[in-house]
Amino acid sequence: MRLENKVAIVVGAGQTPGETLGNGRATALRFAEEGARVLVVDRELDRAEETQALIAERGGKAVATAADITQEADCQAIIEACLKAYGRIDILHNNVGRSKGDRATDEMDADMWDELMAMNLKGMFMTCKHVLPVMREQGSGVIINISSTSSIAARQTVTYKTSKGAVNTLTQHIASENAGYGIRANAILPGLMDTPMAIERRASERNVDRSVVRSERDAKVPLSGKMGTAEDVANAALFLASDEARFISGVLLPVDGAMLVNVG
């Protein structure tokens, strides 16, 4: 098993209801399948417990906890809960983010800017802040932050792109700052993915069938004309979390079906 004897925190491991898996839940399941003991974190405890139950059904080990990562006390509590449950932390996987409420620059509400930045960027900073002393003392650790291809490609709205661009910079800084402690940090940049957060909201806002949203998004993907899935993100995260990637740090890894290489 590729993560045998490892302990992983997956922040954002619950998901909104939908027909498919979300990135966080898929990653928690994949880590557990490969032998990791997982702390499943979500703002909604019932959603974290659903993921915990799925892991248990498959023979894995997980503990569920609720946290609001926009609150520093909750971010610190995540780390404490993992240490209490498992005694160490080998992997921190940050998967929380949202774009709902985003607007063009001249239309963007300043309070909504703060709200999105707190969730998409500040939360990742704070979980990293509180896990780093643990990983430094161990002399090892892996941090994986979920960014987006929007951080590099053009986008019609301002805050999501800006926050994810900052996630890239934060990740590279942490990689450089902590390499001497044996800590690796990388970011995954998903492209168009068939996840509940991506499909359900757009179908609801536009009052169209999910198939319409899927068809439109599939048509934008160069590789086989089809969106990726949460499992694609989870498999990339598994590689970066494993010892197979022991010499990889500071990388921004697109998982996007060749979308970024076609920009421009």
C-alpha positions, 0 to 999 in steps of 0.5 A: 500500500502506498500510504501504509502507516501514514496519517492524513488530514483531508480538509473539505472531505465532505461534499454537497449532494450530487450524482458524483464524488467531490474532490475532497471525498474522493481523496479521503477514500483514495488515501484510506484505500492505500493504507492511510488513517484519515482525519475527515474534516468538513464544516458540516459534521454530517457530511464528514461522517458520511465520508467516514462511513464510506471509508469504514465500509471499504475497510479503512480507518477514519475519524470525522470532525467539523471545522470552519477553516475561516476561524483560526481556533478551528484550524488549530483544533484540526491539528490537535484532533489528528494528534489525539486520534493518531499521534502524528500527521504525515499529510495535510490535504487542503481542499476547501474553496468556492467561487459562488458570489464572485463577480467582475472587478468593477462589480465585486462587493468588498465584503464578498471579496473578504469572505471568498479570500478567507475561505480560499486562501486564509484558511489554507494559510492557517491550517498550514501554519498550525501543522508545520510545527508538528511536521518540523518536529517529525522531520517530515511531512507533505502538504497538498493544496488544491488550487485551480487552472483559473489561477493561470488561465483567463477568467471572467471574475476576479476573486476566485482567480486571485485567491487561487493564484495566491494559493500557488504562491503560498504553496511554493513559499512553504515548499522553499521555507520548509525543505530543510525540515524534510517537508514537501508542499505541492499544489494541484490545479484541477480543470473542468471536473464533473463534481457536485460543486461544479455541476449542481450549482450551475444547473440550479442557477441556470434552471437547466438539466445537469446534462446541459451543463456537462455537455457544455463543459465537456466541449471545452476539454481538449483531451477526449472532449470530456471533463475529469472526475474527482478520482483524477484529482484524488490519484494526483494527490495520492502520487504527491502524498506518497514516497514516489514523489519524495523529490517533488516539492514546489510543483503546480500540477495541472489535472486538466485534460490539456486545457492549460497547454491550449491557452492562447 
